[in-house]
């Protein structure tokens, strides 16, 4: 079963890739036309001289040129076919990345997470690895959007995505589920959930949202669950979600009592 690569922060931009490949295709087609036309002119000239002079040398040249043209046409056809296959593979890879990446953060999206969690549960079920899940919810994102604008909210999302990627266990699958929710899926033996929770809190608090003269302290709530034999993906998500809301309620209670 393949291991999914861990999330990263490089936002995928396939525009330049598609432009480069379109330019390559145009240049290759132009070169093929130039070579084909040049040999066609050469053959016509050779055939004309053979007809006018009746020389067997011109006729031999015509036959040799015809054979050479056939070889070149075959070479160009094979080369073009191989290049088209390579180009098609690159386009397919680019489109796949677009399908499984979150545009704002460059992290994997919910679609990829749904596939990953089923694969990792299958791996855990045969005893080759444990499995843990963290759900992370951004605190006060609506307030940031309402008071500082949605552009500020986007910056906050990207800032938190970077903070989560920094502390995620090695080999973890870090995803954005949309809105203000993220998920981290990792080998359960790699790190304890409560340790990761503290690391997440410290990392997010250490990355404040700064917009000009304004500064906003960011925070998140998190919930954790560890897979147990017989547990399906829905149960794992429900358990992490319940822990998330317990953690969020405890945080608000501490804030209200302060």
C-alpha positions, 0 to 999 in steps of 0.5 A: 500500500503506497505511503502518501506524501506529507502535506507541504505549503507550496501552492500548486500553480499549473499555469506556467506548466501548461503554457510551457507544454503548449509552447513545446508542442507548437515548436515541435510541430513547426520543426516537423513542418520545416523539415518535411517541407525542406525534404519535399522541395529537395525531392521535387528538385531531384525528380525534376532534374532526373526527368530533364536530364535522364541521368541515372545519378539524379534518379538514384539521388531521388530514390535515396532522398525518398528513402531518407524522407521516409526514415525522417518521417518515421523518426519524427512520428515516433518522437512526436508520439513519445513527446505527446505521451510524456506531455499527457502524463505531465498534464494528468499529474498537474490535473491530479494535483489540482484535484487533491490540493487546497488552492488557498494553502497548498495542503491536501484537501478533503478529497485526498483525506477521504482516500488516505484515511481508508488506506491507513485504516486498512494498513492499521487493520493488518497490524503494520502501523497504528493510526491517529487523527487530529482535527484542528479548528481555527478559533474566531475566524468569523470575527477576523473576517468580519473585523479585518476582512476576508483577505485577513482571514485568508492570511490567517488560514495560510499562517495556521496551515504553515504552523500545523505543517511545521509540527506535524509528525514526520510522514503525516498527511496534513489536510484542509477540510475547508473553512476553518478546519484542518486534519492531521493523519499520522502513524499513531506510534510517532507522537502522543496526541496530547504532546502534539496538541501542546506543540500545535498551540505553541506553534500557532501562538508563535505565528501571530497575524500581522496586517500593517499596524494591526496584529491579531493573536491566533489560536486553535482548538484540537481534538484527537482520536486513535484508531482501534480494531474494528473502528471505521473512518466515521467512528474515528472522525466522530471521536476526534470531533467530540474531543475537539468540541470538548477542548473548545468548550474547556478553552472558552470556560478558562477564558470566561473565568479569567 
